[in-house]
Amino acid sequence: MGWWQTRSGAVIGDPAADYVDDLIAKGQAYVEPSELPAKIRERLKAIYVEGLGREPTEEDLPAVLAFCL
């Protein structure tokens, strides 16, 4: 498990990517963070807090969604 910073400054991690991959496998694919239901957005926030000690930035969520699509 790890977390990586992209060239744009976004951070993508295995836990967040695994969660998004699971959603996609269930037919719940999201392209933009604005499409995320509140429950999913809160879970992603919790994953970032647990793994990094901070909430995802405005760059993190689009990056992890794009990475998994």
N, CA, C, O and CB atoms as a CASP TS submission, in Angstrom:
PFRMAT TS
TARGET T0000
AUTHOR 0000-0000-0000
METHOD Language model
MODEL 1
PARENT N/A
ATOM      1  N   MET     1       0.843  -1.184   0.000  1.00  0.00           N
ATOM      2  CA  MET     1       0.000   0.000   0.000  1.00  0.00           C
ATOM      3  C   MET     1       0.879   1.236   0.000  1.00  0.00           C
ATOM      4  O   MET     1       1.924   1.281   0.650  1.00  0.00           O
ATOM      5  CB  MET     1      -0.954   0.004   1.214  1.00  0.00           C
ATOM      6  N   GLY     2       0.444   2.213  -0.727  1.00  0.00           N
ATOM      7  CA  GLY     2       1.217   3.431  -0.774  1.00  0.00           C
ATOM      8  C   GLY     2       0.399   4.598  -1.256  1.00  0.00           C
ATOM      9  O   GLY     2      -0.731   4.456  -1.723  1.00  0.00           O
ATOM     10  N   TRP     3       1.004   5.751  -1.127  1.00  0.00           N
ATOM     11  CA  TRP     3       0.418   7.000  -1.592  1.00  0.00           C
ATOM     12  C   TRP     3       1.454   7.677  -2.467  1.00  0.00           C
ATOM     13  O   TRP     3       2.639   7.691  -2.136  1.00  0.00           O
ATOM     14  CB  TRP     3      -0.021   7.924  -0.396  1.00  0.00           C
ATOM     15  N   TRP     4       1.005   8.247  -3.600  1.00  0.00           N
ATOM     16  CA  TRP     4       1.912   8.886  -4.541  1.00  0.00           C
ATOM     17  C   TRP     4       1.422  10.271  -4.906  1.00  0.00           C
ATOM     18  O   TRP     4       0.222  10.524  -5.012  1.00  0.00           O
ATOM     19  CB  TRP     4       2.067   8.040  -5.793  1.00  0.00           C
ATOM     20  N   GLN     5       2.382  11.161  -5.094  1.00  0.00           N
ATOM     21  CA  GLN     5       2.037  12.506  -5.543  1.00  0.00           C
ATOM     22  C   GLN     5       2.250  12.571  -7.049  1.00  0.00           C
ATOM     23  O   GLN     5       3.308  12.196  -7.555  1.00  0.00           O
ATOM     24  CB  GLN     5       2.888  13.593  -4.804  1.00  0.00           C
ATOM     25  N   THR     6       1.232  13.054  -7.759  1.00  0.00           N
ATOM     26  CA  THR     6       1.313  13.180  -9.208  1.00  0.00           C
ATOM     27  C   THR     6       2.078  14.444  -9.583  1.00  0.00           C
ATOM     28  O   THR     6       2.396  15.265  -8.722  1.00  0.00           O
ATOM     29  CB  THR     6      -0.094  13.197  -9.833  1.00  0.00           C
ATOM     30  N   ARG     7       2.361  14.590 -10.836  1.00  0.00           N
ATOM     31  CA  ARG     7       3.044  15.799 -11.315  1.00  0.00           C
ATOM     32  C   ARG     7       2.241  17.055 -11.025  1.00  0.00           C
ATOM     33  O   ARG     7       2.802  18.127 -10.797  1.00  0.00           O
ATOM     34  CB  ARG     7       3.311  15.697 -12.809  1.00  0.00           C
ATOM     35  N   SER     8       0.908  16.910 -11.037  1.00  0.00           N
ATOM     36  CA  SER     8       0.044  18.071 -10.797  1.00  0.00           C
ATOM     37  C   SER     8      -0.040  18.425  -9.311  1.00  0.00           C
ATOM     38  O   SER     8      -0.582  19.470  -8.949  1.00  0.00           O
ATOM     39  CB  SER     8      -1.358  17.801 -11.343  1.00  0.00           C
ATOM     40  N   GLY     9       0.494  17.559  -8.456  1.00  0.00           N
ATOM     41  CA  GLY     9       0.445  17.809  -7.022  1.00  0.00           C
ATOM     42  C   GLY     9      -0.640  17.018  -6.303  1.00  0.00           C
ATOM     43  O   GLY     9      -0.702  17.025  -5.074  1.00  0.00           O
ATOM     44  N   ALA    10      -1.493  16.337  -7.060  1.00  0.00           N
ATOM     45  CA  ALA    10      -2.532  15.513  -6.451  1.00  0.00           C
ATOM     46  C   ALA    10      -1.899  14.278  -5.818  1.00  0.00           C
ATOM     47  O   ALA    10      -0.825  13.834  -6.225  1.00  0.00           O
ATOM     48  CB  ALA    10      -3.599  15.104  -7.500  1.00  0.00           C
ATOM     49  N   VAL    11      -2.577  13.737  -4.826  1.00  0.00           N
ATOM     50  CA  VAL    11      -2.102  12.529  -4.170  1.00  0.00           C
ATOM     51  C   VAL    11      -3.111  11.416  -4.409  1.00  0.00           C
ATOM     52  O   VAL    11      -4.309  11.576  -4.174  1.00  0.00           O
ATOM     53  CB  VAL    11      -1.880  12.763  -2.649  1.00  0.00           C
ATOM     54  N   ILE    12      -2.597  10.282  -4.883  1.00  0.00           N
ATOM     55  CA  ILE    12      -3.404   9.098  -5.142  1.00  0.00           C
ATOM     56  C   ILE    12      -2.832   7.974  -4.293  1.00  0.00           C
ATOM     57  O   ILE    12      -1.617   7.793  -4.224  1.00  0.00           O
ATOM     58  CB  ILE    12      -3.417   8.721  -6.672  1.00  0.00           C
ATOM     59  N   GLY    13      -3.706   7.229  -3.655  1.00  0.00           N
ATOM     60  CA  GLY    13      -3.244   6.117  -2.836  1.00  0.00           C
ATOM     61  C   GLY    13      -3.991   4.840  -3.126  1.00  0.00           C
ATOM     62  O   GLY    13      -5.114   4.856  -3.631  1.00  0.00           O
ATOM     63  N   ASP    14      -3.346   3.723  -2.796  1.00  0.00           N
ATOM     64  CA  ASP    14      -3.980   2.421  -2.988  1.00  0.00           C
ATOM     65  C   ASP    14      -5.341   2.319  -2.304  1.00  0.00           C
ATOM     66  O   ASP    14      -6.287   1.832  -2.924  1.00  0.00           O
ATOM     67  CB  ASP    14      -3.074   1.331  -2.473  1.00  0.00           C
ATOM     68  N   PRO    15      -5.481   2.759  -1.046  1.00  0.00           N
ATOM     69  CA  PRO    15      -6.789   2.614  -0.402  1.00  0.00           C
ATOM     70  C   PRO    15      -7.904   3.371  -1.131  1.00  0.00           C
ATOM     71  O   PRO    15      -9.005   2.848  -1.303  1.00  0.00           O
ATOM     72  CB  PRO    15      -6.706   3.096   1.031  1.00  0.00           C
ATOM     73  N   ALA    16      -7.617   4.590  -1.553  1.00  0.00           N
ATOM     74  CA  ALA    16      -8.624   5.383  -2.269  1.00  0.00           C
ATOM     75  C   ALA    16      -8.901   4.779  -3.640  1.00  0.00           C
ATOM     76  O   ALA    16     -10.057   4.686  -4.054  1.00  0.00           O
ATOM     77  CB  ALA    16      -8.161   6.849  -2.418  1.00  0.00           C
ATOM     78  N   ALA    17      -7.855   4.369  -4.342  1.00  0.00           N
ATOM     79  CA  ALA    17      -8.032   3.770  -5.661  1.00  0.00           C
ATOM     80  C   ALA    17      -8.791   2.448  -5.561  1.00  0.00           C
ATOM     81  O   ALA    17      -9.640   2.158  -6.403  1.00  0.00           O
ATOM     82  CB  ALA    17      -6.672   3.552  -6.337  1.00  0.00           C
ATOM     83  N   ASP    18      -8.493   1.648  -4.542  1.00  0.00           N
ATOM     84  CA  ASP    18      -9.208   0.378  -4.357  1.00  0.00           C
ATOM     85  C   ASP    18     -10.692   0.623  -4.114  1.00  0.00           C
ATOM     86  O   ASP    18     -11.537  -0.100  -4.642  1.00  0.00           O
ATOM     87  CB  ASP    18      -8.605  -0.416  -3.181  1.00  0.00           C
ATOM     88  N   TYR    19     -11.010   1.632  -3.326  1.00  0.00           N
ATOM     89  CA  TYR    19     -12.409   1.967  -3.052  1.00  0.00           C
ATOM     90  C   TYR    19     -13.121   2.384  -4.337  1.00  0.00           C
ATOM     91  O   TYR    19     -14.236   1.932  -4.601  1.00  0.00           O
ATOM     92  CB  TYR    19     -12.500   3.092  -2.001  1.00  0.00           C
ATOM     93  N   VAL    20     -12.493   3.234  -5.130  1.00  0.00           N
ATOM     94  CA  VAL    20     -13.093   3.685  -6.394  1.00  0.00           C
ATOM     95  C   VAL    20     -13.222   2.505  -7.357  1.00  0.00           C
ATOM     96  O   VAL    20     -14.236   2.376  -8.042  1.00  0.00           O
ATOM     97  CB  VAL    20     -12.242   4.822  -7.037  1.00  0.00           C
ATOM     98  N   ASP    21     -12.204   1.645  -7.415  1.00  0.00           N
ATOM     99  CA  ASP    21     -12.284   0.452  -8.268  1.00  0.00           C
ATOM    100  C   ASP    21     -13.465  -0.432  -7.873  1.00  0.00           C
ATOM    101  O   ASP    21     -14.158  -0.964  -8.740  1.00  0.00           O
ATOM    102  CB  ASP    21     -10.977  -0.352  -8.187  1.00  0.00           C
ATOM    103  N   ASP    22     -13.697  -0.591  -6.567  1.00  0.00           N
ATOM    104  CA  ASP    22     -14.837  -1.384  -6.092  1.00  0.00           C
ATOM    105  C   ASP    22     -16.161  -0.761  -6.543  1.00  0.00           C
ATOM    106  O   ASP    22     -17.088  -1.470  -6.934  1.00  0.00           O
ATOM    107  CB  ASP    22     -14.805  -1.504  -4.553  1.00  0.00           C
ATOM    108  N   LEU    23     -16.238   0.562  -6.484  1.00  0.00           N
ATOM    109  CA  LEU    23     -17.450   1.244  -6.946  1.00  0.00           C
ATOM    110  C   LEU    23     -17.677   0.998  -8.431  1.00  0.00           C
ATOM    111  O   LEU    23     -18.798   0.721  -8.859  1.00  0.00           O
ATOM    112  CB  LEU    23     -17.360   2.752  -6.670  1.00  0.00           C
ATOM    113  N   ILE    24     -16.615   1.099  -9.209  1.00  0.00           N
ATOM    114  CA  ILE    24     -16.716   0.880 -10.654  1.00  0.00           C
ATOM    115  C   ILE    24     -17.175  -0.544 -10.937  1.00  0.00           C
ATOM    116  O   ILE    24     -18.002  -0.768 -11.820  1.00  0.00           O
ATOM    117  CB  ILE    24     -15.364   1.157 -11.347  1.00  0.00           C
ATOM    118  N   ALA    25     -16.642  -1.503 -10.195  1.00  0.00           N
ATOM    119  CA  ALA    25     -17.030  -2.910 -10.375  1.00  0.00           C
ATOM    120  C   ALA    25     -18.516  -3.123 -10.083  1.00  0.00           C
ATOM    121  O   ALA    25     -19.134  -4.044 -10.617  1.00  0.00           O
ATOM    122  CB  ALA    25     -16.186  -3.816  -9.465  1.00  0.00           C
ATOM    123  N   LYS    26     -19.080  -2.269  -9.236  1.00  0.00           N
ATOM    124  CA  LYS    26     -20.506  -2.346  -8.900  1.00  0.00           C
ATOM    125  C   LYS    26     -21.362  -1.502  -9.842  1.00  0.00           C
ATOM    126  O   LYS    26     -22.569  -1.367  -9.642  1.00  0.00           O
ATOM    127  CB  LYS    26     -20.730  -1.896  -7.459  1.00  0.00           C
ATOM    128  N   GLY    27     -20.725  -0.931 -10.875  1.00  0.00           N
ATOM    129  CA  GLY    27     -21.454  -0.122 -11.843  1.00  0.00           C
ATOM    130  C   GLY    27     -21.638   1.320 -11.435  1.00  0.00           C
ATOM    131  O   GLY    27     -22.473   2.026 -11.999  1.00  0.00           O
ATOM    132  N   GLN    28     -20.861   1.767 -10.454  1.00  0.00           N
ATOM    133  CA  GLN    28     -20.955   3.151  -9.976  1.00  0.00           C
ATOM    134  C   GLN    28     -19.684   3.904 -10.356  1.00  0.00           C
ATOM    135  O   GLN    28     -18.812   4.116  -9.513  1.00  0.00           O
ATOM    136  CB  GLN    28     -21.181   3.197  -8.433  1.00  0.00           C
ATOM    137  N   ALA    29     -19.578   4.302 -11.599  1.00  0.00           N
ATOM    138  CA  ALA    29     -18.413   5.047 -12.070  1.00  0.00           C
ATOM    139  C   ALA    29     -18.733   6.538 -12.069  1.00  0.00           C
ATOM    140  O   ALA    29     -19.807   6.959 -12.499  1.00  0.00           O
ATOM    141  CB  ALA    29     -17.986   4.578 -13.488  1.00  0.00           C
ATOM    142  N   TYR    30     -17.788   7.317 -11.583  1.00  0.00           N
ATOM    143  CA  TYR    30     -17.944   8.773 -11.522  1.00  0.00           C
ATOM    144  C   TYR    30     -16.743   9.413 -12.203  1.00  0.00           C
ATOM    145  O   TYR    30     -15.603   9.008 -11.976  1.00  0.00           O
ATOM    146  CB  TYR    30     -18.082   9.273 -10.043  1.00  0.00           C
ATOM    147  N   VAL    31     -17.004  10.411 -13.036  1.00  0.00           N
ATOM    148  CA  VAL    31     -15.938  11.093 -13.762  1.00  0.00           C
ATOM    149  C   VAL    31     -15.502  12.354 -13.018  1.00  0.00           C
ATOM    150  O   VAL    31     -14.311  12.656 -12.946  1.00  0.00           O
ATOM    151  CB  VAL    31     -16.397  11.445 -15.186  1.00  0.00           C
ATOM    152  N   GLU    32     -16.458  13.076 -12.474  1.00  0.00           N
ATOM    153  CA  GLU    32     -16.178  14.343 -11.787  1.00  0.00           C
ATOM    154  C   GLU    32     -16.542  14.221 -10.306  1.00  0.00           C
ATOM    155  O   GLU    32     -17.520  13.561  -9.958  1.00  0.00           O
ATOM    156  CB  GLU    32     -16.966  15.516 -12.445  1.00  0.00           C
ATOM    157  N   PRO    33     -15.761  14.852  -9.444  1.00  0.00           N
ATOM    158  CA  PRO    33     -16.094  14.834  -8.020  1.00  0.00           C
ATOM    159  C   PRO    33     -17.494  15.372  -7.718  1.00  0.00           C
ATOM    160  O   PRO    33     -18.129  14.938  -6.757  1.00  0.00           O
ATOM    161  CB  PRO    33     -15.077  15.637  -7.255  1.00  0.00           C
ATOM    162  N   SER    34     -17.969  16.298  -8.519  1.00  0.00           N
ATOM    163  CA  SER    34     -19.304  16.857  -8.295  1.00  0.00           C
ATOM    164  C   SER    34     -20.401  15.804  -8.473  1.00  0.00           C
ATOM    165  O   SER    34     -21.517  15.994  -7.990  1.00  0.00           O
ATOM    166  CB  SER    34     -19.549  18.026  -9.246  1.00  0.00           C
ATOM    167  N   GLU    35     -20.101  14.711  -9.151  1.00  0.00           N
ATOM    168  CA  GLU    35     -21.060  13.628  -9.353  1.00  0.00           C
ATOM    169  C   GLU    35     -21.147  12.689  -8.146  1.00  0.00           C
ATOM    170  O   GLU    35     -22.089  11.904  -8.043  1.00  0.00           O
ATOM    171  CB  GLU    35     -20.685  12.837 -10.589  1.00  0.00           C
ATOM    172  N   LEU    36     -20.180  12.764  -7.243  1.00  0.00           N
ATOM    173  CA  LEU    36     -20.116  11.835  -6.116  1.00  0.00           C
ATOM    174  C   LEU    36     -21.260  12.066  -5.129  1.00  0.00           C
ATOM    175  O   LEU    36     -21.473  13.192  -4.679  1.00  0.00           O
ATOM    176  CB  LEU    36     -18.775  11.970  -5.398  1.00  0.00           C
ATOM    177  N   PRO    37     -21.990  11.016  -4.794  1.00  0.00           N
ATOM    178  CA  PRO    37     -22.985  11.145  -3.725  1.00  0.00           C
ATOM    179  C   PRO    37     -22.277  11.469  -2.405  1.00  0.00           C
ATOM    180  O   PRO    37     -21.110  11.125  -2.218  1.00  0.00           O
ATOM    181  CB  PRO    37     -23.831   9.837  -3.590  1.00  0.00           C
ATOM    182  N   ALA    38     -22.981  12.121  -1.510  1.00  0.00           N
ATOM    183  CA  ALA    38     -22.385  12.560  -0.235  1.00  0.00           C
ATOM    184  C   ALA    38     -21.757  11.404   0.534  1.00  0.00           C
ATOM    185  O   ALA    38     -20.680  11.558   1.110  1.00  0.00           O
ATOM    186  CB  ALA    38     -23.442  13.236   0.634  1.00  0.00           C
ATOM    187  N   LYS    39     -22.417  10.249   0.551  1.00  0.00           N
ATOM    188  CA  LYS    39     -21.903   9.095   1.295  1.00  0.00           C
ATOM    189  C   LYS    39     -20.543   8.639   0.750  1.00  0.00           C
ATOM    190  O   LYS    39     -19.647   8.299   1.522  1.00  0.00           O
ATOM    191  CB  LYS    39     -22.910   7.933   1.236  1.00  0.00           C
ATOM    192  N   ILE    40     -20.394   8.632  -0.557  1.00  0.00           N
ATOM    193  CA  ILE    40     -19.130   8.217  -1.185  1.00  0.00           C
ATOM    194  C   ILE    40     -18.059   9.268  -0.958  1.00  0.00           C
ATOM    195  O   ILE    40     -16.909   8.931  -0.676  1.00  0.00           O
ATOM    196  CB  ILE    40     -19.321   7.973  -2.697  1.00  0.00           C
ATOM    197  N   ARG    41     -18.422  10.535  -1.078  1.00  0.00           N
ATOM    198  CA  ARG    41     -17.462  11.618  -0.827  1.00  0.00           C
ATOM    199  C   ARG    41     -16.953  11.542   0.618  1.00  0.00           C
ATOM    200  O   ARG    41     -15.759  11.716   0.864  1.00  0.00           O
ATOM    201  CB  ARG    41     -18.115  13.009  -1.102  1.00  0.00           C
ATOM    202  N   GLU    42     -17.843  11.286   1.558  1.00  0.00           N
ATOM    203  CA  GLU    42     -17.437  11.183   2.969  1.00  0.00           C
ATOM    204  C   GLU    42     -16.511   9.996   3.190  1.00  0.00           C
ATOM    205  O   GLU    42     -15.557  10.092   3.962  1.00  0.00           O
ATOM    206  CB  GLU    42     -18.670  11.058   3.878  1.00  0.00           C
ATOM    207  N   ARG    43     -16.778   8.883   2.526  1.00  0.00           N
ATOM    208  CA  ARG    43     -15.902   7.716   2.666  1.00  0.00           C
ATOM    209  C   ARG    43     -14.520   8.006   2.108  1.00  0.00           C
ATOM    210  O   ARG    43     -13.516   7.627   2.711  1.00  0.00           O
ATOM    211  CB  ARG    43     -16.507   6.499   1.961  1.00  0.00           C
ATOM    212  N   LEU    44     -14.457   8.675   0.959  1.00  0.00           N
ATOM    213  CA  LEU    44     -13.151   9.045   0.404  1.00  0.00           C
ATOM    214  C   LEU    44     -12.402   9.995   1.337  1.00  0.00           C
ATOM    215  O   LEU    44     -11.192   9.860   1.520  1.00  0.00           O
ATOM    216  CB  LEU    44     -13.323   9.696  -0.977  1.00  0.00           C
ATOM    217  N   LYS    45     -13.111  10.945   1.923  1.00  0.00           N
ATOM    218  CA  LYS    45     -12.478  11.846   2.891  1.00  0.00           C
ATOM    219  C   LYS    45     -11.894  11.049   4.053  1.00  0.00           C
ATOM    220  O   LYS    45     -10.770  11.305   4.484  1.00  0.00           O
ATOM    221  CB  LYS    45     -13.494  12.887   3.412  1.00  0.00           C
ATOM    222  N   ALA    46     -12.656  10.089   4.556  1.00  0.00           N
ATOM    223  CA  ALA    46     -12.192   9.266   5.677  1.00  0.00           C
ATOM    224  C   ALA    46     -10.956   8.454   5.291  1.00  0.00           C
ATOM    225  O   ALA    46     -10.048   8.285   6.105  1.00  0.00           O
ATOM    226  CB  ALA    46     -13.311   8.325   6.148  1.00  0.00           C
ATOM    227  N   ILE    47     -10.917   7.959   4.073  1.00  0.00           N
ATOM    228  CA  ILE    47      -9.760   7.193   3.604  1.00  0.00           C
ATOM    229  C   ILE    47      -8.522   8.081   3.578  1.00  0.00           C
ATOM    230  O   ILE    47      -7.449   7.654   4.004  1.00  0.00           O
ATOM    231  CB  ILE    47     -10.027   6.598   2.200  1.00  0.00           C
ATOM    232  N   TYR    48      -8.653   9.299   3.090  1.00  0.00           N
ATOM    233  CA  TYR    48      -7.515  10.224   3.058  1.00  0.00           C
ATOM    234  C   TYR    48      -7.076  10.614   4.465  1.00  0.00           C
ATOM    235  O   TYR    48      -5.878  10.681   4.742  1.00  0.00           O
ATOM    236  CB  TYR    48      -7.872  11.481   2.256  1.00  0.00           C
ATOM    237  N   VAL    49      -8.018  10.869   5.346  1.00  0.00           N
ATOM    238  CA  VAL    49      -7.672  11.231   6.723  1.00  0.00           C
ATOM    239  C   VAL    49      -6.939  10.072   7.394  1.00  0.00           C
ATOM    240  O   VAL    49      -5.932  10.279   8.071  1.00  0.00           O
ATOM    241  CB  VAL    49      -8.944  11.610   7.531  1.00  0.00           C
ATOM    242  N   GLU    50      -7.439   8.862   7.208  1.00  0.00           N
ATOM    243  CA  GLU    50      -6.810   7.692   7.813  1.00  0.00           C
ATOM    244  C   GLU    50      -5.406   7.456   7.259  1.00  0.00           C
ATOM    245  O   GLU    50      -4.483   7.145   8.012  1.00  0.00           O
ATOM    246  CB  GLU    50      -7.672   6.458   7.585  1.00  0.00           C
ATOM    247  N   GLY    51      -5.247   7.602   5.951  1.00  0.00           N
ATOM    248  CA  GLY    51      -3.964   7.311   5.318  1.00  0.00           C
ATOM    249  C   GLY    51      -2.952   8.433   5.350  1.00  0.00           C
ATOM    250  O   GLY    51      -1.750   8.188   5.454  1.00  0.00           O
ATOM    251  N   LEU    52      -3.433   9.679   5.261  1.00  0.00           N
ATOM    252  CA  LEU    52      -2.526  10.824   5.149  1.00  0.00           C
ATOM    253  C   LEU    52      -2.640  11.821   6.298  1.00  0.00           C
ATOM    254  O   LEU    52      -1.789  12.695   6.457  1.00  0.00           O
ATOM    255  CB  LEU    52      -2.780  11.536   3.861  1.00  0.00           C
ATOM    256  N   GLY    53      -3.688  11.684   7.088  1.00  0.00           N
ATOM    257  CA  GLY    53      -3.887  12.641   8.168  1.00  0.00           C
ATOM    258  C   GLY    53      -4.483  13.954   7.708  1.00  0.00           C
ATOM    259  O   GLY    53      -4.419  14.960   8.414  1.00  0.00           O
ATOM    260  N   ARG    54      -5.070  13.939   6.508  1.00  0.00           N
ATOM    261  CA  ARG    54      -5.714  15.151   5.981  1.00  0.00           C
ATOM    262  C   ARG    54      -6.812  14.758   5.018  1.00  0.00           C
ATOM    263  O   ARG    54      -6.831  13.640   4.505  1.00  0.00           O
ATOM    264  CB  ARG    54      -4.686  16.076   5.280  1.00  0.00           C
ATOM    265  N   GLU    55      -7.729  15.684   4.773  1.00  0.00           N
ATOM    266  CA  GLU    55      -8.778  15.463   3.777  1.00  0.00           C
ATOM    267  C   GLU    55      -8.194  15.628   2.377  1.00  0.00           C
ATOM    268  O   GLU    55      -7.162  16.276   2.204  1.00  0.00           O
ATOM    269  CB  GLU    55      -9.965  16.443   3.994  1.00  0.00           C
ATOM    270  N   PRO    56      -8.854  15.043   1.381  1.00  0.00           N
ATOM    271  CA  PRO    56      -8.358  15.216   0.016  1.00  0.00           C
ATOM    272  C   PRO    56      -8.479  16.668  -0.439  1.00  0.00           C
ATOM    273  O   PRO    56      -9.418  17.374  -0.074  1.00  0.00           O
ATOM    274  CB  PRO    56      -9.120  14.303  -0.944  1.00  0.00           C
ATOM    275  N   THR    57      -7.513  17.093  -1.238  1.00  0.00           N
ATOM    276  CA  THR    57      -7.550  18.445  -1.791  1.00  0.00           C
ATOM    277  C   THR    57      -8.441  18.467  -3.023  1.00  0.00           C
ATOM    278  O   THR    57      -8.940  17.428  -3.454  1.00  0.00           O
ATOM    279  CB  THR    57      -6.126  18.940  -2.141  1.00  0.00           C
ATOM    280  N   GLU    58      -8.637  19.638  -3.583  1.00  0.00           N
ATOM    281  CA  GLU    58      -9.427  19.786  -4.808  1.00  0.00           C
ATOM    282  C   GLU    58      -8.787  19.027  -5.975  1.00  0.00           C
ATOM    283  O   GLU    58      -9.484  18.647  -6.916  1.00  0.00           O
ATOM    284  CB  GLU    58      -9.580  21.275  -5.167  1.00  0.00           C
ATOM    285  N   GLU    59      -7.484  18.807  -5.924  1.00  0.00           N
ATOM    286  CA  GLU    59      -6.785  18.084  -6.980  1.00  0.00           C
ATOM    287  C   GLU    59      -6.852  16.573  -6.785  1.00  0.00           C
ATOM    288  O   GLU    59      -6.821  15.821  -7.759  1.00  0.00           O
ATOM    289  CB  GLU    59      -5.340  18.529  -7.041  1.00  0.00           C
ATOM    290  N   ASP    60      -6.943  16.127  -5.541  1.00  0.00           N
ATOM    291  CA  ASP    60      -6.874  14.693  -5.246  1.00  0.00           C
ATOM    292  C   ASP    60      -8.053  13.905  -5.804  1.00  0.00           C
ATOM    293  O   ASP    60      -7.851  12.875  -6.446  1.00  0.00           O
ATOM    294  CB  ASP    60      -6.799  14.485  -3.761  1.00  0.00           C
ATOM    295  N   LEU    61      -9.266  14.363  -5.575  1.00  0.00           N
ATOM    296  CA  LEU    61     -10.432  13.593  -5.994  1.00  0.00           C
ATOM    297  C   LEU    61     -10.510  13.409  -7.512  1.00  0.00           C
ATOM    298  O   LEU    61     -10.728  12.284  -7.963  1.00  0.00           O
ATOM    299  CB  LEU    61     -11.688  14.266  -5.501  1.00  0.00           C
ATOM    300  N   PRO    62     -10.343  14.463  -8.323  1.00  0.00           N
ATOM    301  CA  PRO    62     -10.372  14.238  -9.773  1.00  0.00           C
ATOM    302  C   PRO    62      -9.259  13.283 -10.223  1.00  0.00           C
ATOM    303  O   PRO    62      -9.452  12.481 -11.136  1.00  0.00           O
ATOM    304  CB  PRO    62     -10.243  15.574 -10.516  1.00  0.00           C
ATOM    305  N   ALA    63      -8.104  13.379  -9.578  1.00  0.00           N
ATOM    306  CA  ALA    63      -6.973  12.525  -9.963  1.00  0.00           C
ATOM    307  C   ALA    63      -7.246  11.057  -9.675  1.00  0.00           C
ATOM    308  O   ALA    63      -6.956  10.197 -10.506  1.00  0.00           O
ATOM    309  CB  ALA    63      -5.710  12.963  -9.234  1.00  0.00           C
ATOM    310  N   VAL    64      -7.800  10.764  -8.505  1.00  0.00           N
ATOM    311  CA  VAL    64      -8.059   9.360  -8.182  1.00  0.00           C
ATOM    312  C   VAL    64      -9.199   8.811  -9.035  1.00  0.00           C
ATOM    313  O   VAL    64      -9.165   7.641  -9.417  1.00  0.00           O
ATOM    314  CB  VAL    64      -8.391   9.202  -6.687  1.00  0.00           C
ATOM    315  N   LEU    65     -10.194   9.618  -9.338  1.00  0.00           N
ATOM    316  CA  LEU    65     -11.270   9.156 -10.233  1.00  0.00           C
ATOM    317  C   LEU    65     -10.729   8.872 -11.628  1.00  0.00           C
ATOM    318  O   LEU    65     -11.046   7.835 -12.212  1.00  0.00           O
ATOM    319  CB  LEU    65     -12.401  10.204 -10.312  1.00  0.00           C
ATOM    320  N   ALA    66      -9.924   9.771 -12.168  1.00  0.00           N
ATOM    321  CA  ALA    66      -9.358   9.594 -13.513  1.00  0.00           C
ATOM    322  C   ALA    66      -8.408   8.407 -13.549  1.00  0.00           C
ATOM    323  O   ALA    66      -8.385   7.665 -14.531  1.00  0.00           O
ATOM    324  CB  ALA    66      -8.623  10.869 -13.965  1.00  0.00           C
ATOM    325  N   PHE    67      -7.631   8.218 -12.500  1.00  0.00           N
ATOM    326  CA  PHE    67      -6.680   7.121 -12.418  1.00  0.00           C
ATOM    327  C   PHE    67      -7.388   5.767 -12.531  1.00  0.00           C
ATOM    328  O   PHE    67      -6.857   4.834 -13.133  1.00  0.00           O
ATOM    329  CB  PHE    67      -5.894   7.201 -11.108  1.00  0.00           C
ATOM    330  N   CYS    68      -8.567   5.666 -11.958  1.00  0.00           N
ATOM    331  CA  CYS    68      -9.280   4.393 -11.918  1.00  0.00           C
ATOM    332  C   CYS    68     -10.135   4.121 -13.144  1.00  0.00           C
ATOM    333  O   CYS    68     -10.529   2.978 -13.375  1.00  0.00           O
ATOM    334  CB  CYS    68     -10.138   4.346 -10.712  1.00  0.00           C
ATOM    335  N   LEU    69     -10.426   5.136 -13.925  1.00  0.00           N
ATOM    336  CA  LEU    69     -11.273   4.908 -15.112  1.00  0.00           C
ATOM    337  C   LEU    69     -10.513   4.328 -16.273  1.00  0.00           C
ATOM    338  O   LEU    69     -11.092   4.085 -17.331  1.00  0.00           O
ATOM    339  CB  LEU    69     -11.918   6.191 -15.546  1.00  0.00           C
TER
END
